[in-house]
Amino acid sequence: DDTPIGDALWRLDNLWAFDMHLTSAFSLTGDPTIRRFSTERRKLNISLLPEDMLPGEDSISVHITDDTGEDVSGAYVRIFGNGEELSYGVTEGNGRFYTTFNLPSGRLSVGAYGNGVFPATIERQIPTSTADVQITDISFIDRGGDRDGIPDPYEVIRFDVTVENTISEPSESLTLSLSASDNAEMIDSVEQLLPLAPMERRTLTNAFSIRIPATIGDRDMVTVRASLTGYETAFSRELNLVCGSPAPVIFDLVCDTTSGESSEYISFAILNSGGDRLDSASASIEPIGGYFSIASGSVYIGDVAEGEIVRLDSAFTVERLSEYPPNAPAFLLTITDARGLSWEKRVDLTPPSSAITVSRDNLYNRLVVRWESSPPDDFLGYLVFRRAEGDSEYSLLAGHPTVLNCYIDNTPDNEVLYEYRIAMLDSSGNTIYSDAQEVPSFLGAQTGFPVGISGKVIGSPAVFDIDGDGNNEIITGTLDDKVYIFNGDGTAFSASPFAEFPSGARPVGIWASPAVADLTGDGEPEILIVSGTPSCGVYLISPSGSILLHKAVGKMFIGTPAVFDLNGDGISEIIVASTDRQVYIWSATGEGFTTTDGFFAGCDRDDEGYLISSPVVGDIDGDGEPEIILAGGRNSSTGKGHLYVWDKFGNPKPGFPVELENIPNSTPLLADLDTDPTTLEIVVADNSRWVYRINHSGEIYVWGQVGRWSEYGLNSFSAADLTGDGEMEIVADAINRIYIWHPDGTPFPGSPLVKPFSSSNTYYPVLADIDSDSRKEIIVGSDDGYIYAFNTDGSLCDFFPVKSGVTNSQLTVDDVDGDGKLEIIAGSWDDSLFIWRMAGSTVSSDNNLTFKGNYKRTGSYGDELAVSIGKQEDTTPIFEITGCYPNPFNSQATIRFTADRNSLYSFELYNILGEKLESRKLGKLAEGEHSIQIDGDKLPSGVYLYEIKRENDSRPGKLTLIR
C-alpha cells in the first residue's frame, strides 16, 4: 500500500534488517495507478541467467538494476536453496554477480540489498529431473481488428498453448504461466495447474490474450512467453509477433431496401483507430457467393483523422440475385488511402442477435459502465458512446473497440447526468446497440486538493473561519509537530507550515485534533494544539500566528483537549489529560483552574496504563453544572480499569470512579440515551472489548463484547439519529466490523456491518447525510488507501470507496467552501491532506461531523446541556419560550422553553433573510422546562430568528449576536 516499507516495519515492531523472508512479505496488489511507495529511494530489480535451471553444478549470473534500468554496482547478493545459504557476493561495475555452486532441486531464493535502495528478492522452483513436459506450440488468431493474421494497433490477440507429456509416467501438477513483453498489455492471463496423463498432449484454447498498443510501429516486434514450472519440470517457450499497420474499424453496416425500388443500399461508418491519418481514403466492394450484383461499388471517403468517425449513407448500390443465407460472406470490402495502404474485409449482412444488458458501478471521480452479452463467433469488440443530458448526439469515448465488458470513464464533468450506449460489432461491421444507461457523475476532489504536508496526520482536521472573512479554513497537526492551515482552495493560509514546534530529544508529535474557540473573550477564535512531545505540551495560537499560551509540564499529551466554560464567566477553559493519567486545566492566560500549576485531578485508583484517550465534558446529572469525564488506566493489583467523573472543582462525583473489566481504551461519549432528557449517559469500551453504558449515578449497563479494537486506544463512539425516529443510535468502528446499537443497547438490525477490507486501526466513525436521502451514512478511514462510506444496511454508498492514501486518522465532514454541501476532509500517512466534495449532501447540525462531535471537542452529542429547571408549581405547563439569556450575546446564549407534553421537539435557526442555518432534533422531551445552548462562534454579527417545534405547533423567538 502507500506506507513506506520502513514505516510498515516500525508498525510491526521490527527493526530494519535485510531478511529474505521479511522482504518477501511485502507485495503490491490492485490497481497499480493508485499504489506507490512513498519514498525517493531506488528499488532493486533482479534477473537471473539461465532462465531454465536444472539440478546439479551450475553457473548463475545475477543481474541487478534499479527502477530506471541502470546497472547497480556494489549491491550485496545472497542466494539460498531451500532456506540454506549457497552463495554470497557483491555486484561488479556492470551490475552482475557470477557464481557457481551445486544447485539443489526445490526453492531457490535470490536477494539483493544495498545502501539507499529498497531490497528485492525473487524465487525460482528448481525441478528434480530433466524436463518431461514441454510446451510444443503457441498459436494465435486476431480477436479484433481486421483478422488479417497480423497484429495491428488496438487489436486483441488470443493465444492457444499446447503442452505435451513426453514420457510414459503421469506428470505432477505443473503451473502454466504466461507473460508478454513490455510493449504489449496482458488482458486475461490466468495461471493454470496441469497434471497430465502419460504421453498426453493437450491444447489450452484462449489461454491468454494481449492487446497491441496504439503506439506500436509497423514491423515492431511483440514477444509472448509461456512457462511451465513445478517439481518435475521447468520449461518455457517464446513467440515473436511482427506487427503491421493500423486497420480502420467498420461498424453500423446496414443493407436496406428503399420503398418502391428494387435496389438495396449499403451504409456503414468508418472509425480510424490507428495512430496516423487516413489520406484521401476510398472504399469499394466486390460480390462474393453470387447473392448480389453491384450497381454502384465505390465511394470516396476523404481524409479521416485519428479517432474520427465518418458515416457513409447509401455508399453502395446493389441488387439481390438470390436468397441470402444468414452469416454467409456477401462482399469483399476494400479500403485504400493515398499512401497505397489497403485493408480488405470479408463481410456478411447478419447483425449480432444477442441483447446487451448495461449496468453501472459508482467509483469516486470515475464512472464505470458494465455490460453483459453473448458475443457471436466472429465477435470484433464493443464501442462505448456517451452523451450528456441535453446533448442530441452521442460521442465515442475510446478510439478503438474493446473486448472487455467494462469501461471506466475518467473524464466526466461535475454533476452531469450522462447516458451511455454500448455497440457490439462483429468482424463484418454489423452492429447491435444497447439501450441507454443513465449514470450521474460525481463531484470529485475539492479544487486545489490534495495538498502536500511534511508529516503524517492522526487527528481530525478542524474547519473554521478563523479570520472572519466569511470563508472557512482547514486546520490540522502532524506527527512532526507542525500545524498547517489551508484556505478552501488549497492555498496556504499564511506561512506553510503555519506553526512549527521544537521536537527536542523525545519527539512524539501531534496526535490530537485541533480545537477552535474564543478562549480569550475578545470575540475572535483561537487555535488550541497539544503535542505528545514533552517539550511542546499545550499551545494556544491566534489566527495571526502569535503564541498566546505555551504550557509544557514535561508530560505527553496524546488525547484531544476539550474546551468549556466551567465557571460560567463566559470564557472557556482548556482541559487536557497526560499519558500518565493526570488532568490539567488552564485558562488562556495560563492560570490553573483549581491549582496554580494547572493540575486538576488524577486517576488515583490506577497505577498503570498509557493514557491516549481524551477527556470529555458535559452536564451528566442535570444540575446545571458541568462534569469532566475521563477513561483512566488500570490497577495492577486487581487488573481492573476505571472510568472517572469529577465535578468542576476536581471532586469525584458520587458513584465514581466505576470499575471496568479492563483498562478502558476508548474516548467516552456523552449522549441522552434514556427517557430522562435532563441527564446524559456515558458510553465507553475497554481492552477486553466490553462496551458499557454508564448513567450519571455510576450504574453500569453492559452492552456486550465486540470484535477487535485498535491497539492504540484511539477508538471512540459516535452518536446520531440514523433512522429519523428522534432517538440516537451509537456507532463504533472495530477491525473488520462496524457496530451499531439502539439507545437501550440492543443491536441495530444487521449489526455488526462487515467491512469489505481489513484495517489494523479503528477510529472515529463520522455520521452525516452525504447523499440527501434524509438518513445518516457512516464514514470511516482505512489503511488500505481508501475512505469508505456505508449505508446503515452495510452496503457501500454510491461512488465509494474514495482514494485517500493510508488514512490512519480521524475524519472530518464539513462545508469547506460554503456552498451548502459537505466535504470529507482527511489527513493521510503519505504526507497529504485530502478533501472530496459530496454530491447531493446537505449541511445539518444533527450530523456528527468531527472527532468528539464539535470543534470545542467536548465529546457531548450536540454540545448541549440539558438542564432541568424544575416543574411549574401551578397548572399544567404550556408550550412556550420562557427566556433567552444573554440577549444580545457575543459567544453563547441559552434559550429556555417549557414542554407541555412528552413529545418530539426540534429547533431551527434562521438569519434575518429567512435562510435556514441550523436544524436540530431535540429528541423526545419530558413535560417541564428545558434549555438549548446556541454557539455563536461561527456566526457573524446580526439578528437571528428561531423556532422551537413540537408536532404541528411551534414557538418563534429572536436573538441578537454582537461581536
N, C-alpha and C positions, 0 to 999 in steps of 0.2 A: 504494500500500500504506500501512501505518501510519507510514511515515517522513515527517516534515515535509519540505516542499519544500526549505527551507533546508539541512537536513541531507543531503538527497539531492544537492543541488548541491555541497555540500562533499565528499561522497564521490566525485563525478565530477570533482573538482579544478577546478570552475568557480567564479568569483566571482559573487555575486548581482548581476544586472542585468536590466532588462526587455528581453526579446527575444521576438518573436512566435514564432519557430521553437522556441526553448528551452522557453517555457512551454507550447507545444502538445505538447511531447514527453511531458508528464506526464499520465497518464489513470488513471481508476479503473475497474477491471473486476471482475466477480464479484459475490458476494453483498453488496449494499450495507449489510446489517446488521452486517457484520464488517469493513468497510473505512472508515476515517475518517482525517482529518488530525489529527495530534497537536498542535494549536495552538489558541489562543484568538483568533487574528486572524480578521477577517471575510473572506469570499470574495465576489468581484465576479461579477455576472451581467450579461450584455449582451443586449439585444433591439434589433432593427432594424425600422424602417418606411421604405418599404413592404415588405410581405412578398415580393411578386413584383417583382423588379428586372430591367430591361432595359437594354441598352447605350444610351449617349448621355448628354446632360446630365441629371442627376437630383438632386433634393434628398433628403437622407437624414437621418433622426432616429435618433440613438443614445441609448438609454435605459440608464443604469447603476443597478443596485440591488445591495444586499448580500444575504446569505443569509437575512435576516429579511424581505426585501421592501421595506426602506426605501430611498428615493432617496439616491444618493451624489453630493454636490456636490464640486467641486474635483478630480474624478478626471481623469487625463490619458488622452486618447483618440488613438490613431493608426490611420489607415486606409491599407491597402496594396492595390494592384491588381497582381497578378502579380509581387509582390516589390518594387514601386516605391511609395514613399510618395505618397498622393494628398491627404491632409488631416491636420491635427493641431490639437488644441484641448483645452479644459477644460470639464467639465460645469457647467451652471448650477445654481441652487438647487433646481430640480425634477429634478435628476439627468439632464438631457438636453443633448446637444450636437447642434447643427444645422449642416449644411454642404451646399454644392452644388458639384459638380465633374462632369467628363466621365467617366462610368462606362464602363470598358472591359469587353469580354467576357473570360471566364476566371475566375480565382480572386480573390475579394475577401476580405481578412482585416481584421478589426477587433479591436484590442487595447485594454485599459484597465488602468491601474495607479494606485497611489496609496500614500501612507504608511500603514502599519499594516494593509494589506489584501493578500490574495492577488491577483495579476493574473489576467486572464482573456482568452481570445481566442475568436472564433468565425469561421467561414468560410462563404462563400456561393459558389455557382457561377453566374456570370452568362452567360446564353445569347448566342449570336451573332446571333439574329434574333428576331422575334416568334414567339409560340407556334404550333407546327404540330401538336402532340399535346396533347390535352386529356383531362381526366377528365370523362366525361359523366354518370356516375351512381355513387352509393354506395347500395346497398340492404342490408337486414339481415333476419335472422329470429332468433327465440328459439332458442337451442341448449339451453336448460334452463329449468326453471320451468314455468309453465303454458301457454307457447306462445300467449299471447293477443295477441301483437303489440305489447305494451307492455313496455319494460324494467323489471323488478322487482328488488328487492334479492336478491342472491346469484345472479341469473340470468347466464348467459353468452350474449352476443350475438355472432353470427357475421356478418361483412360480406363482400359481394361488391363489387368495384370494376370499373367499365367504363372502358376507355381507348380513344381513337379518334385515328387519324392523319387529319387533315382535308385533307391536300394529296396531290398525285399523285407525291410522291417518298418513297422509304423513309426512315424515321427513323434517327437514330443510336441507340446503346444508351442508354437512359434508366434512371434509378433511381427506382423507386416506393417511397416510404417512408410509413409510417402511424403516427399518434400519436393520443392521446386526452387529454382534459382531466384535471386532477389528481384529480378525484373519481371516476375510473374506473381500473381496472387492466388494462393491456395483458397479454395472455396469450401469444400466439404470432405477434406481428408479425415479419415477415421482409422485409428489403429485397430487391427483385427487379429484375433487369435486363430491359428490354423493348424490343428492336428491333422495330419494326412495319413491315409492308409498306404500300405506298401505299393510302390510303383504308381501311386495316384497322381494324375495330372488334373489341376483344377484352374479354371479361368474365373476370376472375380470381375464381373462386369460392373461398370460405373464405380470402380474402386475409389477414384478421386477425380476432382475437376480443378482446373485452374482458369483464371481469367487473364487474357492478354491485355496489358495496359494500353491506353491511348498513345502513350509516348514511345511505343516500340517502333523501331525503324524498319524499313524494307531490308530484308536479308539478315536482320538481327536474330540471335540465337537464344532460345529458352531451353533450360535443362531441367528435366524432372528425374527424380531418383526414387526407386523403391528398394527397401531394405528389409531383410529377414533377420531377426535376432532371436536367440534362445539358447538353451543349454546344449543343443546338439548342432547348432549351425550359426554362421554369421556370413551373410551373403548380400550383395547389393548389385543393382544394375541401373545404368543411366540411359536416358533417351534424350537426344538433342533435337529440338524442333527449330526449323528455319521459318521465320515469319515473313508474311507477304504484305502487300499494300492494303490500305483501308478499303472496306467494302460499303457501298451505300445500303441502307436498310429500306426495303419496300414494305409498306403497310397500307391498310384501307383499300385493298384490291377489291374492286366490285365490277361485276359484269351484269348490266341491266338492259332491259328492253324498253325503249321509249314507246309509249302507247300509240298504236296505229302504224308502226313501222316494223319491217322485218329485220332490220339491222339491230345488232346489240353493241353497246358501247362499254368500253373498259376504262375505268378510272382508277387512279392509285395516287398514293403520296410517297415521296422520297425524302428520307432523312439522311443527311450527310453526317455519319457518326465517326468519320475519320479525323485526322489531325490537320488535313490540308483542304483547301477549297477545290471543289469540282469546277473546272473551267469549261465553259461552253458545252455543257453536257447535253446529250441527246439519248433517246430511248427508242427501241424498235422491238417488234415481236415477230415470231415465226410460228406457224401452226405445228402441233405435234399430235399424232394419233388420228388425224383426219376428221376431228369433230367440228372444226371451224375453218372457214376461209377468211382471208384478210382483205378487207376493203380499204382500210387506211391503217398502215402498220408502223408509222414512225412519228415522232414528236420531238420538237426542240425544247429542252428544259432550261438551258442557260446556266449562269453561274450559281453555285449553291455553296454558301459559306459553311464553315464548320458548325455543326449543331443546328443548321437551318432546315426547315421543312418546306418543301414545295409541293403543292397539291395540283394534280393534273386531272381535271374533269373531262370525261369523254376523250381521253387521249388517243384511243384506238377504236376503229370501227370494224366489227367482224360480223359474219353471218354463220348461223348454225347449219351444219350439213347433216348431222346425225345426232341421235340421243347421246347426251354426255353422261358417262358414269361417274359417280362421286369419287373424288380423290385421284382421278386419272390426270396425268400431266396433259395440259391442253396447249401451252405455249412455251416457247423459249424467249424469255425477256432479256434483252441485252442493253446495258448502259455503257456509254463511252464518253470520254471527255477529250478536250483538245490536246492533251499530252499523250494520247494514244493508249491510256489505261482503259481496260474493258472488263466488265463484270457480267457474267451470264447466270441466269437463274431459270430453272425449270419450274413452272408454276401450274398449279391446279386452281380450280374455282370453287373449292368446297371449304367454307369457313369452319373454324373450330365450333364444336357443339356444346362444350362444357360451359356451364354458368360460372361466373366469378363472384364469390361472396367476399365482401370487403368489411374489415373491422378496423379499429384504431386502438393504439396504446398511447397514453399520455406520458411523455418523459419531459423533464424540466428543460425548457427552452428549445425543445425539439418536438416535432410532430411525427408520429410513427404510424404508418398505414400498413396493414397486413391484409392478405387475401388468401383465399383457398380456391382451387380449381383442379380439374383433371386435364392436364395438357395433352394434346394429340401426339401421335408418334413423331410427326415432323415439326415438333414444337421449336420455335425460334427464341421466344422470350416475351417479356412484358414491357410495355411503355407506361409511364406514370404521368398523368396530366393533372393540373391543378388550376383552379380559378378562385379568386377572392369574391366575397359577397358583393354584388353589384356589377361585377365584370360580366361581359357577354361571351368572351372567348376563353377557352382553356389554353394553358401554356404547358409545353413539355418540360419536365423537371430534369431529366437526365438525357444526355445526348446519345444514348445507345440503349438497346434492350437489356433488361436484366433477367436472369433466370431465377433470382431469389423471390420468395413470396413476402417480401417486406421492403419498405422504402422509408428511410429516415430523412425527413425534411429539416435541414438545418438553417433554412433561410426564411422562416415566417416573419411577418410583421407583427407588431404588438396588437393584441385584442382585435383580431380579424377572424371572421368565420370563413373557412375555406371549404371548397368541395374538391374531392379527388375522384378521378375515374381511372380505372386500370384497363389497358388494352392488351389482349393476348394475341400474339402473332404466330402463325405457322411459317414454315420456310418459304411458302409462296407469297406471303404478304397478306393472306386472308386474316381478317381481324374481327374479334368479338370484344365488346366493351362491357364493363360492369356498370351497375347503377352508381349514381353519385353517392359518395360518403361524406357527410359533413364532419369537419374537425375544427373545433375552436382553438385558436392559438393562445399561448400563454405569454405572460409579460416578460419574464426573464430577469436577468440581473439588473440591479439598480445602476443607472448610468454612473460611471466612474469607479465601480467596484467589480472585483475585489481590489483592495489596496494592500500594498506590502508593508509589513511592520517587522521589527527586528527580533521579536520573540514570540513564544507560544502563549496562547490565551486560555485561561481556565474560567474566569469569572464571566458573569452575564453583563454584556455592554449596557450602558445607560443611554437613553435617547431623551435629550432635554434641550430647551432653548436657553442656553446659559448666558447669552449676551443680550437677550431681549430684542433681537431684530425680527422676531416672528418666524424664524427658521430654526429647526432642530439641529443639534449637533450630536455626534455619536462619540461616546467616551468609553475607553477600555484600558485595562492594565495588562502587563505581560510578565512572564516569569523572569525576565532580566531586569526587573524593577524600573520599567519605563511606563509612562502614561501617554496615550495617543488620543487626540481629539480630531475628528474629521467633520467637515461640512457634509451636507446631504448629497453633494455631487462628487464626493471622493477627494476633494482637495483638503489639505491640512488647514485646521482652524487657525493656527498660528505657527509656531515652531513645530517641527516633527523630529523627535517626539516632543510633546507638549511639556513634559517634565521627565527628569531622569534622576533617580536617587542613587547615592553611593552604596554599592552592594557590600563592601567590606570583605572580611575574611570568610564569612559564612553566608554566601548568597543563597537565598531561598526563593525570592521573587514574590510577585503579587498574584496570589491565588484568589483573592476576594473580588467580589463585584463592587464597582464604584457606587457610592451613594451620592445623591444630589439633593440639596435642600438649602433653605435660608437658615444658616446656623448662627449668623451674627446679628440678625434683626434689622439689617439695613435694606430689606426688601429685594436683595439680589441673591441668586443661588450661589452656593459654594460646592466644591467637589471634595468628597471625603475618600481618601485612599488609605488602605492599610496593607502593609507588606509583611511577609513571613521572615524577611531578613532582620535579625535583631537590631542592627544599627539603623534601620529605617523606621520601623514602627508605624506611627499614625501621622498622616499629612492631611491638612485642610488647605485647599488651594482655591484662590479666587479665579474668575474667568480670565483675568489678565495674566495669570501665571504666578502671582505673588504667593509665597508660602505664608499663610496666616497662622498656622499652628503646626508644630512638629513635636511629637511625643515619642521618644524612644526609651523604653524602660528595660532594655535587654531581653525582651520577650519576643517570641514568634507569634504573629497574628496571621493565621491561615483563614479562619472563618470570616464571613462578610459582616461588617458592622451594622448596627441599627441606629436610626436617628429618631428621637422622640422628645417631645416636651414633657418631661417628667414632673416638673413642679408647677406647671400651669402659668408660667410667666410670659408665654408667647414665643420663647426662644428654645429651640431643641437642643438636647444634649447628645453626645457621642457615646455609644455603648459598644465595647469591643470585648472579645474573650481571647485569652492567650492559650497556646497549646499545652501549658501546664495547668489548665483548668482554673484560671483566675479571670474575674470580670473587672474591667476598668471603665469608669465613666468620667468624662471631662466635658467642660463647656468649650465653646470656641475660643475662649481666652486662655485655656489651659488649666483652669481651676478644677480641682476634683469636686465631684458632686457631693460625696459624703465624707471624703478624707482629702487631705491636702495633696497626696501623691496620686489621687485618682482611683486607688484600689476601692472596689465596691463590695465584692463578695467572692468567696472561693468554694469549690466543690469539696467541702470538708469531710464527706463520707468516703472519698475516693483517694487512693494513693498511687494509682497507675492509670494509664490511658493517655494517648496522644490526641488532644482535642483539636479536631478540624472543623466540626460543625459550628454553626453560627447562633448567636443569641437572637431571640425574638421578643417582642414587647406588645402588650395589649391588656385590656381590662377583662380578665377571665372570669371574675366573680361578680361583675355588675355593680361595684361600689363607686364607680366614677373615678377610680384611681388605677394607674397602670401597674402591671407586674412585668418583671423580667424573667424570661424562661430560657433555660439552657440545658441541653443534653450533656451530661457530665462524663465522668470516667468510670472506673471500676475499683471496687475494694478487693485488694489482693487476698485478703483472708476469706472472704465469702465468695468471691468470684462474681458478685452481683454488680450491675451498673445502676446508675441513678439519674433521675430527671429532677432538676432543681427549679423552684419558683420562689422569687423574692419580691417583697414589696419595694417601693421606690426608695426606702431607707436601707435596704440590704438585709432585712429580716426575713427568714424563711416563712412562707405562708403556711397556715395550718394544713396539715396533711402532707407536707412536702419536706424533704425530697421523697419521691416514691422509688421503690426498689424495682428494677427490671432484671430480667433473666441474665443479661449480659451487658457489656458496655454499649451504650447507645451510639450508633454511627450515622444518624441522620439529623438534619436540622429540623426542629419541631415545626409543626404547622398549627396555627390558631384559626379556628372556624366555628361557626354556630352549627352544631350537628344534632341538637336535641330540640325538644319542644319549648325550652325556655329561651326566649330571644334576648334575655338580658345577660346571658353568660356565654363564654366561649369554651370550646373543648380543645384539647391538645392531642395531636396525632404524632407519634414518634415510633421508630423501629430500633432494634438492637442488632448486635453482631450475630446473634443466633437466628436472625431473620424473623423474629416475632414482631408483629405490628400491634401497637397499643393505642387505644383512645382513653384519655385521662380527663376527668372533669375537674372543675375548679376546686373541689374539696379533696382531690387526690385519689378518688375512686378509679380503679383500673378496669377497663374492658378489653380483653384480648381478642383481636380480630382474626388471629390465625398466623400461620407461618408462610412466608413467601419464598420464592426462588432466590438464587444467589444475588447478593448485593455487590456493589463495587467495594474493593478492599480499602479505598482511600477515604471513606467516610464522608463523601460529598453528596450523598443521597439526600433527597428531600421530597416531600409530598407537595402536590398541587391540588387546588380545590376550585371547582366551578360548577355551575348548574349545567350539566351536559344534556339534559333532556327537556328543559324548559318547564319543569313542574314546580319551580320555586324552591327546590331543595338541592343542596350542593352534593356533588359526588367528589370522592377523594381518589387521586390518581398517583401511582408510584411507578417509576421506571426501574425495572430489575434486569439483570443479564438474561437476554433472550425472551423476556416476558414484559408485559405491561399489565399492572394490576389496577382494577377499579372497584371501589366499594360504594355502596349506598351509605347515607349518614349513620345508619344503625350498625354498620359493619358487615352487612350481608353482601356477597359478591354481586357486582353488576352483571347482567346477562352477557355471557360469552367471556367473562374474565376468568383467567388471565388471557390477554391477547398474545398471540405468538408472533414475535418479530421475525421478519424474513432475513435476519442477519445475526451474526454473533458479535457481541461487543464486550470488551473486557472492562468497561467502565459504565456506570449509570449516574445520571444526573437529574436535573430538574425538568419535569415534563411541562412544557408550555401549553396552555389551553386557550384556544382562540378560534373564532369563526373565520376561517380563511377562504371560504367559498360562498358566503352569504346564503347558507341553507338554514340559518337560524339555529344551528347546532354547533357546539364546540368540537374542534378537532384536536388531536393530541400530537404535538410536535416534539421530536427528540433527535439528538445528535447521535453519532456513532463513530467508531474508529475504523470503519471500512471506507471512509472518504465521502459519505453522503449524510444528508439530513432527511429524515422520514416524517411523513405526516399520515396519521391513521384516523379513519372514522371510528366511532365507538363500537362498531361490529368487527373491528380488526382489519378491514380492508384498507388498502392504501388509497390515499386521496389522489385525485387526478393530478398528473404532472409530477408526481413524486415517485422515487426519491430525487433530491437535487444534489449536485456536486458541491462539496464544501471542504475538501481536504479532510484530514483526521480531526474530527470535531470532538475532542475530549474536553468539552467546555459547556458552560451553561448558555442557553439561547435567550434571546430577547425577540419579541414580536411587537412592533410599534409602527406608528405612522411617521416615517423618517422625513418625507418630503411635503407633508401637509395636504395631500390630495384626498384624504378621507379613506384611504385604503392602507392595509397593513403590509409591512415588510418584515422578513425574517433577517435578523442580524446575528452573525455567528463569528466568533474568533476561532481560528484553527491552530493546529500544531505544525502547520507548514508556513508559519510566519505571514499569515494573511488575514484580512478581515473581509468577510463576505456579506453582501446584502442582496436579497432577492425580493422582487415585487410579487405580491399575491393577487392573482386575478380574481375579481369578484368579492374580495374581502371587505369588511367594513369595520370601522373603529367603534368599539363599545367598551364602556367602563367595566362591564362584568367579565371581560376577558382576563385571564391570569397570564400576564404578558412577560413577566421577567422574574428572576430569582427572588424569592421572598415576597412576591406579589406587587411590589411598588419600588420606586427609586429611593424612598427612605429606608427600604429594606427592613420593614418592621416584621414581616412574616405573618401578619394577620390578614386574613382574606378581606379585601376591600379596604383595609386600613381604617376600619370604623370602630368606634367604641359604642357598643350597645348598652346604654345607661338606663337603668330602671330608676325613675324619679319617684315612683310610688303611685298608688291608686288615689283617685279623687275620692273625697270623703262624702260627697253629696250624691247626686243622682247618677244614673248610668252615664259613663263618659260619652262625649260626642266626638266625631271625627273632625279635628280642627288643628291648625298650626298654632302653637302656644307661644312661640318666640324664636328669634334669630339673634344670636349674640356672638361676637360683637357685630354690629351693622351700622356704619361701614366697617370692613375688615381689611387687613393687608396681608394675611397669610392663611389663617384658618378661621372658619366660622362654624358654629354649631346651630343646627335647626332642630327645634323641639316640636313634637306633634303628639297628639293623642289618638290612639287607635280605639275605635268603638266596638270592635268585634275581632274575633280570631279569624284572620283572613290574610290573603297575599297582598303585599304592598310593594310599590315601586316608586322610584324617584327619577325625575327628568330635569335637566338644567338647560336653559336656552340663553342665547345672547339677546340684545335688545332688538335685533332684526328678526327674531323668532327662529333662528337656526339652532337645531338641537346639538348640544355639545356633549351631553352625557346622558346615559340611560342606565339606571342601576336597579337591579332586583333586590328588594329588602328581605324577601322571603316571607314566610308565614309568621306574623307577629301576634302576640297575645294582646288582649284588651289592656289598655293603660297607656302610659306616656313612654315615648321613645325619642331618640335623637339621631341625627345624621351629621357627620362631620364633613365639611367642604374644604378641600385643599385648593388654595388659590395660587400655588407656586407656579403653575403652568398657564395661568390665565392673565391676560392683560387687564389693566385698569378699566373700569366701566360698570354699567348697570346690568344685572343679570336677573332673569326670571326663572322660577322653578315651580314644579308641580309635584305634589305627593298624591299618588293614585291608589285607589282601592276598588277593585271590580269595575263598576260603571260610574264611580264617583271620584272626584279629585278636589284638591285644595291648592290654590295658587299662592305664590309669595314672591317677594322681590328683595334683593340684597345688592350692596354696592361694594366693589373692590377698589381700594385706593392704595397705590404703591408709595 
